[in-house]
Amino acid sequence: MNFDPGFDIEPLSVDEGFRLGEDCFQRGVEFRKLDSLRESLREPDCDGPENVYAIMMDVGRRQDLPAMEERMLLYGVVTYAAGRLGHEPIRSQGHIHKVSAHCGWSTPEVYEIWTGRAVIYMQERGEDQPGRCYAVEAGPGDVVIVPPFWVHATVSADPCQPLTFGAWCDRDYGFVYDQVRGHGGIAWFPLLREDGTLAWERNPAYQESRLIVKPPEDYAALGLEKGKPIYRQFREEPDRFLFVSDPKRAADIWAHFVP
């Protein structure tokens, strides 16, 4: 891995998880199976890797844990398998973050790509009219922010290599799948062309919408520094990511947010 995530961690494989340094803590690794994703896929009966991705929620340096807990923040890491899910790329289920008990908001998430190529797909709502829809393309070192209350899914844009990323999340995290599953998936399905590039197909279970494909913003309005690992930014200024666990701090920004 050429990218420096800001602490001692290395992705191994989708079947092994991660190697952590001696100064790190972790709460264990979970493996997301293909069967758990089928309800939200374009081809629910497709073939693909048994372990679609490995995820560690709550990981980092031991000395940073008290500051994380005090601010209700959590750092998670995910590594995806290479390959595809039928005609779709490897991806997560679409979901919305649950409303957090301590802040009363569905909380945002700050992604940082470490290896591979990613598309962070987002739609404004999980209802029949999905609102604004974005596919934000990102590579190693790029940061992408999902705003509060939005449906989102993480897509591996290159079937030939694994995707690995880290993310700042609310410590009282949880995933709500009902609306997305009720529509048979997200409003736009990513599809792999013969040459391995992505195309997008509208899900007819939703009303008409427009998909905007774009690069990430710089997020300077939220106090982030472009080009510096987001874990290191927390180490230098732990309050920098309070907008994740307390999103009302940035309510004016979320009202007109473009990811």
N, C-alpha and C positions, 0 to 999 in steps of 0.2 A: 504494500500500500504506500503510494507516494505522498498522499495527503496526511498532514499532521493534525489529528483531531483535538489536540490540546491536553491529552492525558494518555497514559500507557495502556493502549488497547489495540488489538489486532483482530480483524475478522478472519475466521478459519474457513468454514464452509457452512452451507445451509443445514447440514446434518450434524455439525459440531458446535456451531455458535461462535464464541469469541475467546481469545486469550487475553487475560488481564494481568497487569503488573501487580507486584506485591503490595503496592501502596493503594490499591483500588478495593472498593466494595462492590457487591452485586447481590441481587435478589433471586438469581436463577434465570435460566433460559427457557423459553417456551417455543414450541414449533407449531406453526400454522399449517394444517393439513389441507390438501386440495378439497377434500369432502366438505370442509367448513366454509369454503368459498363458493360452492356451486350455485347457490340460490341467486348470486349476484353476477354470474357470468353470462355472456351472450350465448355460449354453448354449455349448458349445465352438465352435459354428459361427456365433456371433452377429456382427453388424456393430458397428462402433465406430471411434473415431479410430485411425489408423495408429500414431501416437505416443501411448501412453496416459499416460506421464509422462516427465519429464526429471529426471535425478538428478546431483548433484555430490557425490561422496564425498571428503572432505578439503578443506575450504575454511575461510577465516577471515582474520584479520589476520596479516601476516607476523611481527610481533613476538610473536605468541602461539604460533607453530608450535613453537619449542623446548619450551615448557611442555607442549604437547599430546603431542609425541613422547616426552618424558621420562616421562609418565604413561600412555602407550599409549592415548591418547584421540584421537578423530577426530570432527569436526563435519561432518554431511552436510545437504544441502538438497534438497528435492524439490518440483516443481510438476506438478500433474495437469491434464489436459485437462478442459474442460467436456463434458457429454454423458452417454452411458450405454453399457453393454456388453450389448446385448439388453435383458432385463428387469432387469438388475443395474445398479447405479451404477458409475461409474469406480472401480476399486480395484486394489490390488496383489495378487500371489499370496500365499497363505498360506505361511509358512515358519517354520523354527526357526533361530536363530543357531547356527552351528557351534561346537563346543567349541574354545575359544581355546588355542593352544599354550602361551602364557605363563602362563595362570592355571588351566587345566584345567576351566573352566566354559563352558557356553553362556551368553553374556553378556546383560545387560539392555540396554534402550534407553530414552532419555528424549526424548520427542516434545514439540514446542511448535508449536502451530498459529499461522500467520501470517495467512492469508486463507482465506475459504470456511468450510465447515462439515465437520467430520470425525467419523467413528466409528472408533476403534481397537478392532478386534475381537480377542479373545484366547481361547484355550482351553488348558487345562492340559497336554494331551498330544496327540500326533499319532496315537495308537493307536486301536483300535476304540472304546474308552470314552474320550471326550475330556476327562472330568473337568469341572471348573468352566468355564463359558463366560461371557464378559462382552462387552458392546458399550458402550464408554465414549464418550459424546457430548461433543464439544469444539468450541469456536469460537476466534477470534483471542485470543491471550494465554493460552489454557489449556494446561496441561502434563499429559501422560499418560505413565506409566511401564509398560513391558512387563517382567515379571520374567524371570529366567533360565530357559531350557529350554522356555518356552511358545511354542506356535504363535501367530502373529499376522498380521493383514492390516490395511492402512489403507484406509478407505472414504471417498470423497467423498460427503457426504450431500446435496449440492445440485447437481443436474445442470445448473443454469443458470450456474454460475460455477466457475472453477478453484479448486483447493485447493493451498495452499502451506504447507510446514512445514519446520522444522529439527529436528535430532536429535543428541544426543550418543551415540556408539557406541564400541565397542572398536576399536582400530586394527587388530587382527588379525581383522577381521570376515569373515564368509562366510555364505552362506545354504544351508540344507538343505531341499529341496522333496519328497523321496521319499515321506514318509508322507502328506503332504497330497495330492499327485498320485495316490497309490495309492488314496485315498478319493474321487477326483474333485473335490476341493476341501475347504474348511473345513467344520466341523460344522454351521454355520448360514449359509445364503446370504442376503445382503441383497438385497431386491427393491424396486423403485420402484413405488409406487402411481400411479394416474392423476394425483393432485394433487401428485406429486413427493416425497411423504413416504416414509419407509422402513418396510417390513415385513420379517419374518424367516421363513425357511422352513428347517426342519430337513433336513439332508442324510441320507437314509436309509442311506447307506453306513456311518454310525456308529451305535453304540448310543444309546439314549435319553439325553438330557441336558436341562438347563434353561438357558435363556439369561437372564442378568440385564442389563437395559439401565439405565445409571446415568451420573451425571456423574463427573468425575475426583475423586480424593482430593486432599488438600493436600500429601501427601508430606513433611510436616514431620519425620517420623521419619528420613527420609533426608537431612535438612539443607537442603532446598530452601526458597526464599523465594517465597511466592505473590505474583504480580503483577510480578515482576522478570524480564526476559528471561534465559533460561538461558545464553546466551553471555556476557552481562554478569556473571552470577553466577560464571562461570568466571574471567573477567578479574579480578574482585575477590578470588577465593579459588580458585586452581587446583586445590587438593586436594579441593574439594567434590564432584567427580564421580568420585573414585577408586572408588566402589562400582560404576561401570560397567565399568571394565577389571579390577577386582579384586573381583568380587561376593561372595567369601567374607567380606569385611569386614562385610557385611550379612546373613549367613547366617540369623540369628535372625529378621530381618524377612521374608526371602523365604519362610520356612517357613509363614507364615500370611498371605501378602500378599493384599491386596484392591486391584486397580488402580483 
